[in-house]
Amino acid sequence: MRIQSGVRTPVFTVSGGMSTMQISTINEQPASAIETKPASIPLTQLSRGQRATVNTANLDEQDGKMLRAMGLRPDASVQMCRLGEPCIVSLSGACGGGCRIGLAKDIASRVMVTPQH
């Protein structure tokens, strides 16, 4: 399939269940002009030694506050040190410092990261 700049392609959006369907269009750009971002994955899917950037976390308020206090917050750089229970990650601080923290696998699986290449 060839993509031409300025070509309008229909996009089907389902909202409110199966009863409503809306058709809209988007402008397709040449493949070289499309920017893609790596997908977020759970922290527990990193390989040992792999680095990533923290995006979000689906945690209750208390657990979220605890992790932020330890430096595990959005845009933090992490490296997987040990998989399993507990999962151990190394945090790189903005000032060049860092620390290692252990996380229960259940909590680590709810922290979403973008792997660094």
C-alpha positions as CSV (number, residue, x, y, z in Angstrom):
1,M,0.0,0.0,0.0
2,R,1.3,3.4,-0.9
3,I,0.6,6.4,1.3
4,Q,0.3,9.8,-0.4
5,S,0.6,13.0,1.5
6,G,-2.7,14.7,2.0
7,V,-4.8,11.6,1.4
8,R,-7.8,11.4,3.7
9,T,-8.6,7.9,5.1
10,P,-11.8,7.0,6.9
11,V,-11.5,6.2,10.6
12,F,-14.2,4.3,12.3
13,T,-14.8,5.1,16.0
14,V,-17.3,3.2,18.1
15,S,-18.7,5.1,21.1
16,G,-21.4,4.2,23.5
17,G,-21.4,0.5,22.7
18,M,-22.4,-1.1,19.3
19,S,-25.4,1.2,18.8
20,T,-23.4,4.3,17.7
21,M,-20.8,4.5,15.0
22,Q,-19.1,7.7,13.9
23,I,-17.1,8.0,10.8
24,S,-14.3,10.6,10.6
25,T,-11.2,11.1,8.5
26,I,-7.6,11.7,9.2
27,N,-4.8,13.1,7.1
28,E,-2.1,10.5,6.4
29,Q,1.5,11.6,6.3
30,P,4.3,9.9,4.4
31,A,5.9,7.2,6.6
32,S,9.1,9.2,7.0
33,A,7.1,12.1,8.6
34,I,5.3,10.0,11.2
35,E,6.9,10.0,14.6
36,T,6.4,6.9,16.8
37,K,7.0,6.6,20.4
38,P,8.0,3.3,22.0
39,A,5.1,1.6,23.8
40,S,4.8,1.7,27.6
41,I,5.3,-1.7,29.3
42,P,5.0,-2.8,32.9
43,L,8.3,-2.4,34.9
44,T,8.2,-6.2,35.4
45,Q,8.7,-6.8,31.7
46,L,12.2,-5.2,31.6
47,S,15.1,-7.6,31.2
48,R,17.9,-7.6,33.8
49,G,20.2,-4.7,33.0
50,Q,17.7,-2.9,30.8
51,R,17.0,0.8,31.3
52,A,13.7,2.6,31.0
53,T,12.0,5.9,31.8
54,V,9.0,5.9,34.2
55,N,5.7,7.1,32.6
56,T,2.8,6.4,34.9
57,A,1.7,4.1,37.8
58,N,-1.7,2.7,38.5
59,L,-1.4,2.7,42.3
60,D,-3.5,3.8,45.3
61,E,-2.6,7.1,46.8
62,Q,-0.5,5.7,49.7
63,D,1.6,3.5,47.5
64,G,2.1,6.3,44.9
65,K,3.3,8.7,47.6
66,M,5.7,6.1,48.9
67,L,7.2,5.5,45.5
68,R,7.5,9.2,44.7
69,A,9.3,9.8,48.0
70,M,11.8,7.1,47.0
71,G,12.4,8.8,43.6
72,L,10.2,6.5,41.5
73,R,8.2,9.2,39.7
74,P,7.4,10.2,36.1
75,D,10.5,10.8,33.9
76,A,12.7,9.0,36.4
77,S,15.4,6.8,34.8
78,V,15.4,3.2,36.1
79,Q,17.5,0.1,35.5
80,M,16.3,-3.5,36.2
81,C,18.7,-5.1,38.6
82,R,16.8,-8.2,39.7
83,L,13.6,-9.8,38.5
84,G,11.3,-11.7,40.8
85,E,10.0,-11.1,44.3
86,P,11.0,-8.5,45.2
87,C,11.9,-6.8,41.9
88,I,15.0,-4.6,42.5
89,V,15.6,-1.5,40.4
90,S,18.3,1.1,40.4
91,L,17.1,4.8,40.2
92,S,19.3,7.5,38.6
93,G,18.8,10.8,40.2
94,A,18.9,14.2,38.4
95,C,21.9,15.2,40.5
96,G,23.9,12.1,39.4
97,G,23.1,10.2,42.6
98,G,21.0,7.1,42.7
99,C,19.7,4.3,44.9
100,R,18.4,0.7,44.6
101,I,14.9,-0.1,45.8
102,G,13.0,-3.4,46.1
103,L,9.4,-3.5,44.9
104,A,6.7,-6.2,45.4
105,K,6.0,-7.7,42.1
106,D,2.3,-6.6,42.3
107,I,3.4,-3.0,42.7
108,A,6.2,-3.1,40.1
109,S,3.7,-4.6,37.5
110,R,1.5,-1.4,37.8
111,V,4.4,1.0,37.1
112,M,4.5,1.7,33.3
113,V,7.8,2.5,31.7
114,T,9.3,3.2,28.2
115,P,12.4,1.1,27.5
116,Q,15.5,3.1,26.5
117,H,17.5,1.8,23.5
